[in-house]
Amino acid sequence: MEQISKLEEALYNIQFEQHWLEAQTDRQAIINDAMSRRTIHKALFESAALVGASVLQVYLLRRLFERKLGMSRV
């Protein structure tokens, strides 16, 4: 009876730890999904910012050269 009691307690401890590990795995999956979404949004935002900065640079350079070409023709 004593051995059965010890085995029962050991089984309970194992089941408790297994449930705890499953819960921890679920929490980590939720965190990973959220971080993945944030990473994708950040990458899209950075890409849009780079494209915007490039467009602005092209616009400013064209304007600069148009002014220089206009002055040299006068």
Contacts in CASP RR format, 6 or more apart in sequence:
PFRMAT RR
TARGET T0000
AUTHOR 0000-0000-0000
METHOD contacts of the structure
MODEL  1
MEQISKLEEALYNIQFEQHWLEAQTDRQAIINDAMSRRTIHKALFESAAL
VGASVLQVYLLRRLFERKLGMSRV
END
